[in-house]
Amino acid sequence: MDLFFKALLGAAVVLIIAALSKTRNYYIAGLVPLFPTFALIAHYIVGKGRSIEDLKTTIVFGMWSIIPYFVYLATLYVMVDRLRLEASLAVAAVAWLMAATVLVTVWVRLHS
């Protein structure tokens, strides 16, 4: 049941994004993925299963995770003028993956 609820949340987000993309204020569709749907789930699970200190560490790491997302957006912004949309999205996703890998690597080194 828990997995079904999470899938339903994901589907709802996709529907909201699709609906907003057809409105006059289409750019708001870019804000919807930033609603902390999955962060709420993650923080609830960590908060219930671990210590408050572990939850706070998860929150701080989440703050730093904005950097890979910014790298994704900046890369996509530059690439959409140079490549097809699908290729731009793929390059931006790889850029996010690289930035996230650096973030995790640095985090682990500083917090081990």
Secondary structure, DSSP 4 states (H G I P E B T S, - for coil): -HHHHHHHHHHHHHHHHHHHHTSTTGGGGGTGGGS-HHHHHHHHHHHHHS-HHHHHHHHHHHHHTHHHHHHHHHHHHHHTTTS-HHHHHHHHHHHHHHHHHHHHHHHHHH--
